[in-house]
């Protein structure tokens, strides 16, 4: 761990400060023998991309590699007609070192574009923006400004957070912090929760994803206004890679690919409810074990965790749940639906789960083949809640307005229009509470993500840790 020396920092100029921080990125790097170019990448048949391990960038799950940055850079590699060679790391310093030495062609790691980084690297067009949040543990006094900080602040070394704090130090002479190469963002959040440290700084997108799992992390204040995110490339005389990135990002912005990818990873986590998240985690620990074998038994080719998430949204895993509309049981089936699914007692947990699983599978199968996963699941969930007829009405409105009726991210913006007469009057099925269907789907997506994370963590604790693989080549 490195303690920042404020006495020295106070005496040096901003230019020297810049040089000092740049040295962190450049120290120990060997000069590359050959600068990367688009032609060289295409000739060798792969592009080497450095990224950071984490839920917003790159991680491995049962089905393979995942993460926003991974999926986006995979699409870029596909657009070039080359394989993707992922070079993941836990350290930003290591990533910049690999870019400097030519071991990777691009960094796609959720990097904020800062003034100091711009002097060292070129950046692709921005694809998102993030703000920096100072966080603390729920239950402690909330700091609302830098002067309120009374405890230990620990951040990631070589991050944009460090650069920002150096600038803020000029006007906040009492500001102190520590930096560490040892811990990533999630580990720093855990240290806040365990009260080993009082505060840390985290990017807004990373915080949104992690609060589903760590609801006791609270936001003190925004320490830095929104900054653009972009991929980093080396500065050299060959601009072919940059030109290809400009073309690529222009396409994914225009055709909706970027919008859909943002919705997949962040669309359902924009809103955070502390009480609901805490209640769900508690229910997973206390109530779910009694029903998990039944969800697994009737999930068919579905993920049992998605089926469990649907059931929690419907009944909070209460076999005797009842609504004012007459739906009942674990999966809150109507009486006609229960009869169609061959269910005799909606109050029997196993029968209800079996019927709900069968009905949901029918909803999936009724979606047009051109609707791909995961959108296919979200459309099926909306149908489960609001009915296929109303969903198709919303899809027609989407198409009439120039949107893509096969993408959930676009249809979910039109579903609430079914409450407005001028929109629902021309439709086949008329008025519907489309906003409730959107909330329904997004709630289930959050529950599903949290449950999947908790289930995977549980399995990791029961198995020996795998050997770390530093480079992964992705092929079709």
N, C-alpha and C positions, 0 to 999 in steps of 0.2 A: 504494500500500500504506500502511496506517495502523498506526503503532506505538502501542500502548496506553500511556498515561501513568500509571504506577502511583503516582507521588508525589502527583499531584492526586487520583487515585481514593482514596487512603488517607485524605485529609482530608475528603472529602465523605460525607454520610450516605447510608444506603440509599435514602432518599426522593429525594435529589438524583441518585443513581446511576440510579434508575428514570427520572427525568425526562430525564436525559442520553441514555439509550438510546432512550427513546420518541421523542426528537427526531429520531433517525435515520429512524424510520418516517414521521414527520409532516412533516419538513423539505421545503419546496418544493411541498407538495401544495395544490392549489386546492380550496376547499370545493365540494362538489357542489351543484348547483342543486335536485336533487330526489332524495330518498332512494329507494332501490330498495324495491319491494314486490312481493309475489307477483302482485297484480292487474296492476301495470304490466308485469311480465315476460310474463304471459299475453297481455295486450292487444297488445304489440309483436311477439309471436311468437318470441322467442328469449331465452335467458339467456346472459349474458356471464360467462365463468369464467376467472380468471387461474390459471396453473399454471407450473411450472418445467420447463425442458428437462431430461430425464434418463431413465434406464432404468426408474426406479420411478414416474415421473409421466407424462411425455408425450414421445414421439419419433415420427419419421416413418420408415416402412419401405416396402418396395416395394408392399405391399398397402394402404398408407395409414397413418393415425394409429394409435398403439398406446400402451400404458402403463397401469398399474393405475389411476392417478387419472383418466386420460382415459376408460377404459372405465366406471368407476363413475359419473363425472359425466355421461357420455352416457346411462346408464340413468336418472339423475335427470331429465335434460332430457326423455327419452322419457316418463317418468311424468307430467310436466307437460304433455305434448303440444306442446312448443316445440322449435325448433332450438337447437343448441348452438354458441355462438360462443366458440372457444378463443382466449385471449390469452396466448401463452407468453412467457416471459422467462428470461434467464440470471441475473437478479438478484432476490434476495428484497426488497431495498429498493424496487426498481421495482414489484414486485407489491403490496407494502403501500401504496405511493404511489397505485397505480391503484385499489385498494379504497377508500382514503381519499377520493379525488377523484370516486368514482362511476363510473369508467371500466369497472369490472367489478363484478358483483353478489356474487360468491363467490370465495374463493381455495381451490382444491383442489390442494395442492402438497406433500403429505406433511408438513404442519406439526405439530410437537410442541406440545402445549398447555402453556404455561408460565404461571407466576404473572404475569409482566409482560405477556404477551400477553393474558391474561384481563382485565386492567384496561383494555385498549384495544379489544378485540373480543369478540364473541360467537362461540361455537363450536358446531358441530353435535354430535350424539352421536358418540362415538369409534367408529372402525371397525377399529382395530388399535393396537398399541403398539410402540415401538422403544426401544432403549437406545443410548447414545453410547459408541463404542469408540475408544480411542486406538490408532492403528496405526503400524507402522514397517516397515522392509524386512527380509525374511528374511535371516538371516546376521549381523545386528547384535545387540548385547546387548539382551535383552528388558527393557523397563521394566515393573515390576510395580506401581508406585505413582507419584504425582506427584513425590515427592522423587527418583525415579530419572531424571527427565528431564534430559539433559545437553546437548541440542542445540536446534535451531530448531523451534519449533512454530508452524505456520501454519494458520489456519482461515478459513472463509467469514465475511465480515462480515454482521451483522444476523441471524445464525443463532441457534438455541437453544443451540448450543455456546458462543457468545460470552457469552450470559447466564449459563450455568452456570459458566464460568471466572471471571467477575466474582465470583460467590458463593464459589467455592472459594478465591479469592485472600485472603479474610478469614482463613482458617486455614492458608494456605500462602504466606507473605510472599515467598518466593523464586520463586514461579511467574511466568513471563513467557511471552508469546506475541505473535504478530502476526496481524492480520486483513487480508483482501483482498477487494475487490469484483470483482477481475479473474478469479478462478478458481472453477470449480464443483467439486463433490466429486470427479468423475473426474479432473479436471486436477490436483487436489491429490494424489490417489493417484499419478499419474504423476510428480509432483515428488518424492514420497517414493522412488519406484523409481529415479529418475535421481539421487538423493542431493542434490538442490538444497535439500531440507528434510529434517529428521530424523523429524518426526512430523506427523500431522494427526489430526483427529477426524472420524468419519463415523458416520452412523446405521446401526444393525445391518441394516436391510433393504437399504439401498444397498450396504453391504459384502458381504452375501450374494450379491447379483447380480453385483457386479464381481469377486469373487474367482475366478469362472470364467474371467475373461479375464486377471487379474493375480494369479496364484497366489502370487507372492512377497510380497504384502502380508500381514503377520502382525499378529495382535491382541496388544497389550501388556496392556491391562486395560480393564475397563468403567469409564468415567469418570462415568457417570450412570445410575442405575437406570431401569427402563422408564417411559416417559412415553406418554400416550395421543396418538394422531394424530386430527385432526379437520379439518373445513373451517372457514374463518374467514368471518364476515360482519360488517358494520358494526353498531355499537350505535346504535339509533334507537328511536323509539316504536312502529314497526310491527314486529310479531313474526310476520307471516304467513310469511315465508321460513323462519324458524326452525321454525315449526310444521310446515311441509311437509317440512323435513329430518328432524324427529323421526319423522314418519309414514313417510318413504321408508326411513330406516335400520331402522326396525322391520320393514318388509316384507322388505328384502334380508337381514336377519339371520334372519328366520323361514323364508323360502322357500329358503334355501341358496345364493342368488346370491352373497352375500359370501364364503361358504366356497369356492365354486367359483372365484371370481376370485382369491382368495388362493392357491389351489392352482395356478392357471395361472401366476402370476408368481413365487411363492415356494415352493410345495410341494416342488419338486424340487431346490432349492438350499439347503435347511436344513442338509444334511450337506456338509462340504467335505473333500476328500482332496487334500492338496498334491501327493503323488507322482503320483497318477493324473492330476490336471489337467496337471501338467508333462509327463508322458509323452504325453498326448493332443495338446497344443499342438505338441510336438516331432514327433509323427507327422503332424500336419496339414502341417507345413512340409517334412518329408523324404519321407514315404511317399505321402501322398494325391495329389500331382501325377501320379503314374504311373497312378492309377486314376480320377481325377476325370472324364476324358472318357467312361469306361464308365458311371459312375454317371449322368452327364448323358444319355447315349444311351438308357438303359433306365428312366429315372425315370418316363416317361409323363407323366401330369398331376401326379405327386408332386413334391415338392421334392427334388432330387437330394441335398441336404445331409442330409435326414432318412434317405434310403437309405444314405448314407455313414456316418451315425451308427449305424445298425443294424449295418452291417458291422463297424464298429470294435468295438462291444460284443460281436459274435459272434466275431470272429477277430483283432482288432487289425490288420486289413488284411493278413493273412497268407494267401495262396492255398492253402497246404499245411497250414493249421491242422486239427487233429484233436482230438476230445474222446473221453473214455472211453466215451461212449454211442454212438459210431459216426458222429456227424455230422461233416461235413468241408467245407473250403473257405472262401472269403471270406464266404459267407452261412450257413455251417454247416448245410447242408441234410441231412436224413435221406435215405437211399437211396430209399425209397418216394416222398417228396416230390419229389426230383430227377426221378424217372421220370415222375411226374404233370406236371411242368413241362416235360418234353421235354429234360432235361439229360442229356447222355451222360457228361460228365466233370465231377465236382464240384470237381476240382483246377484246372480252367481258370478263371481269374479272370473272364473275360467271361461264360462260360456260367453260373457261379455267381451273379454279379450279376443277370444276366437272369432266372434262375430265382427268386432271392430277391425281386426286384422284382415279378414276376408273382404269386408266392405272397402277398406282403404286400398287394398290391392286391386279391386275392381275400378276404383277411381283412377289409379295409375294406368291401368290397361286401357281406359277409355280416352286417355290423352292421345292426340295425334302423334304418329311416330316421329314426326320432324321435331317435336319438342324434346330436347335432350336433358339429361341429368346435369345439375341438380334441379333445374327449373321444373322438370317433370314432377318431381316430388312436391314442390311448393304449389304448383297448380292443383295437384291432387288433394293437398291439404285444404286449399281454398274451397274446392268442390265438396270436400267432407263437411265443411262448415256452412257454406252458403248455397251449395247445390251447383251442379254442372251447368244448368241453364243460365244462371246469373253470371257465372264465370265467363261463359261464352259471350254473353252480352257485353261484358267489360272488354273482352278481347276484340270484339267488333268495333267498339268505341275507340280502342287503342289504334286499330288499323285505320279507321276513318280519320284519325288525327295525325296520321303519318308515323305512328310508332310501330314497333315490332310486336305483334300479338303472341309471339312464341317465347317472349322473354318476360320473366316474372318482374324484373326491375321496372319495366315499362307498364305492364298491366296493373301492378299494385298501385300506381299513381292514378289509374282510371277507375278502379273499383269504388272508391268513395263517391264518384260521380253518379252512381246508381241511386243515390239519395236525392238527387236534384231532378226535378220534373222534366226540365228541358233535355236532359240526357236519357232518363229512363223511359220517357213516354214513347219514343220510337222503337224501343227494344221489345223483344219477344216475351220476356218474363217480367218486365216492369221493375217496380221499386224493390230495392234490397239495401240492407245495412252493410254496404261494401267495406266501409272503414273497419267494421268489426272483424270482417274476414281477414283484412290485412294484419290487424293486431294479433289475431289468432295464429296466423302463419308465422309471424315474426317471433311471437312468444315461444312457439314450439321449436323454432330454429335455435333460440337461445337455450332452452332447456336441453335440447339435443346436444348442442356443443358442450355445455357444462357437464352433462352426464357422460358423454364420450371422453372428455378430459379426465373426469374422476375415475372412470372405468379403466382407462389406459394407465393412469397413475397407480391404481391398485394392482394392475398386472405387473407393472415395472417393479413394484416393491416385492413381488413374489418371485421374480426371475433375476438371474445374474445380468449385469449390465453388458450390452453388446460392445464389441471392439469398435472404437471410433474410426469411421471411414472418412478420410480427408477429401477424397475426390470421387465424385459420382458422375458417370457418363450416362446421359439420358438418351435413349433411342426409342423409336416406335416399336 
